[in-house]
Amino acid sequence: MLPEFNLAPELVTGGVVMWTIMLLALVCYGLLFEAIYCRYHQINSQWVTSWLTPLQVLISSLPLLGLLGTIIGLLDTFSALGHNPGVSISDGIGKAMLTTQAGLLMSIPAMVILWKLQEQEQELTLAPTFESAQGCGSVSQGIPEQGSELDDFVNHNSSQTTKQSRDTKRHAGSKNAA
């Protein structure tokens, strides 16, 4: 005798699409939490970087799967309405919208987490560039603030370049006049 499973009616109502959304969300959140763990412990940074784009695609597909489930549910509702005109469509449409809700509820928090990971990735890739320009070997100093030595150096050199170009133009003008 097989054991009976008490599944939530939403999972049965949503059908295969609802199960696909749940499975894909489980995979996405598993990868996201592993990326957070790796970023926190500063291990496998190449793995994290290589999974950011595929994760974005996978997470973006969750609402699309929800939309697919809604279309399938609406088609089933209209098909039932065609066979039995006395059937209320509000119940069928409510069931059809369930997959869209599930897709959005699974993707929105995942997109926020992914956005935060991508932001951290950009900070990590930009920080060494500024530090090497300063001549510092320490990673903990981060991006230089306004008024730093790097800004003073850039401003000083740009003012010298502007002065030299004015002098060159003035010198060239006096030769042409003579």
Sequence and secondary structure as in RCSB ss.txt:
>XXXX:A:sequence
MLPEFNLAPELVTGGVVMWTIMLLALVCYGLLFEAIYCRYHQINSQWVTSWLTPLQVLISSLPLLGLLGTIIGLL
DTFSALGHNPGVSISDGIGKAMLTTQAGLLMSIPAMVILWKLQEQEQELTLAPTFESAQGCGSVSQGIPEQGSEL
DDFVNHNSSQTTKQSRDTKRHAGSKNAA
>XXXX:A:secstr
        HHHHHHHHHHHHHHHHHHHHHHHHHHHHHHHHHT  HHHHHHHHHHHHHHHHHHHHHHHHHHHHHHH
HHHHHHHH TTS HHHHHHHHHHHHHHHHHHHHHHHHHHHHHHHHHHHHHHHHHHHHHHT   STT S  TTSHH
HHHHHHHHHHHHHHHHHHHHHHHHHHH 
